[in-house]
Amino acid sequence: RALEEITHGQAMWQKFQEQAEADEKSKELHGPNGIAQRKDGLDMSFQQLMSDASRMRSQLNEIGLQLGRGGRDKALEHLKQNAVPRDLQDEFREQQKVLLEQKRLLEQLRHERQVAAGDQYWLHRKNRLDHEDNIVGKEGVDPAVPPEELLEAHQRMRANP
């Protein structure tokens, strides 16, 4: 019985220490720096979720195109059964191929745009952190452009391709 109480007491002490550490970390996250750290963490999580969503959307689109193949084949078979001229059947088949390729290309471009936006986010983030480290004189940090200037440069590039 005494051994159980000692074990229970040690477990409670461990839990108390963990809570104290969590409280100490919580204190660090208050104030301007803490809020900035939390926001940065949320922004990073959001970017990761956006990247994953884009990848999943591309995969889902490809699955949808594969599943739609049966419907396209049925439509072509319907044309054959209804004595539609061969040249119209060929034209329909070619149009379906073009539409399918356009859908794939559109989804690929959407995904690439999302990847580029994510890459730009990480670039801006690294530059911002390097810039802040340069301001406080931290050694061994890459030189950085002030974040506002970098944002303005990217906006000008988009406006004048």
N, C-alpha and C positions, 0 to 999 in steps of 0.2 A: 504494500500500500504506500509506504513512504517513497519507494522508487517511482511509483506512478506520479506522486505529487511533485517529486523533483523533476521528472520528465515534463510534466505539465507546466511547472514553473519555468523551466528552460524554454519551452515552446512559447509561453506568454512573453518572456523576456525578449526572445528573438523577434516576435511580432511587434513588441513595443519599439525595439531598435529600428526595425524596418519602417515603422510609421514615423519615427523621429527623422530618419533620413529623408523620407518622402516630404515631410513638412519642411525640412531644410532646403530641399530642391525647389519646393513650391515658393519659398521666400525668394530664391534666386530669380524666379521667373516673374516677379512683380517689378513694376517700374518700366521705364522706356526700353531698356535693353531686353528685359524679359519678354515684353510684349512683342518686340521686333523678332526675338528668337522664336516665339510661338507662331507668329505670322509666317515667318520663313519656313518653319516646319509644316504648317498647313499648306503653304504655297507649293512646297516640294511634293507633299502628298497629293495635292490636286493635280499637279503636272504628271505624276506617275499614273494616277487614275485616268487622266485624259489620254495618255499614251496607250494604256491597256485597252481603253474603250475604243480607240481608233483601230488598234490591231484586231480586236474582237469583231468590230463592225466589218472590216475587210474580210475576215474569215467567214462571217455570217453571209455576206453578200456573195461570196464564192459558192458557199453551200446552196444558197437560194438559186444561183444560176445553174448549178448542177441538178437541183431538184426540178427546175423548170424545163430541163431537157425533154422529159417525158411529154409534157404538154406541147412543146414545139414539134416533136416527132408525131404526135397524134394529129396536129393540125396539118402537117405535110401528108400524112396518110389519108386524112379526110379529103385533101385536094386530089390525091390520086384516085380515090374511090369515086369522086364526082366528075370524073373525066375532064378535069381542068387541063388545058394544053400544057405540054411538057415545058415549054419556054417560060410560062407563068410559074410553074412549080419551081423551076431553077431560079427564077427571079426572087420568089418568096424565100427559098433556101438561102440565097446570097444575102438578102435583106436581114434575115434572122442572124446570120453570122456577123454582119456588120453591127447590128444592134447589140449582140452579145459582147463583141469586142469593145464597143463604145462604153457599155456598162462596166466592163472590167477596167478599162482605162480611166473612167471617171472615178471609180472607187480607189484605184491606185493613186491618182492625183490627190484625192482627198486625204488619203493616208499620208502621202509624202508631205502635203501641206501641214498636217498636224505634227509630223515628225520634225519638220523645219521649225515650226513654232515652238516645239519643246526644246530643240537645240538652241534656239534664240533665247529662250527663258534661262537655260543653264548658263549660257554665255553672259547674259546680263547679270545673273546672280553672282557668278564668279568675279566678274569685273567689279560689281558693287562691293563685294566682300574685300577684294584686293584694294579697292579705293579706300575703304574705311580703315583697313590695316595700314595703308600708306599714311593716312592722316594721323594716326596715333603713333607712327614711327616704328611699326613692327618690322623686324629685319627678315630678309629672305623672302619677301613678297614680290610677286611680279608687278611691274609698273601697270597702272590702270588709268583708263580715261574716266573723267567724272561721269557718273551714270546719266545725268541729264544730257550731256553732249553725245553719248553713245545712242541714247534713245532718239535724239533729234537726227543723228546721222542715219539711223535705220529708217526713220520716217521719210527723210529726203530720198533715200534709195528706192523706197517703195513708190513714191510719188513720181520719180523720174527714172523709169527702168532703162 
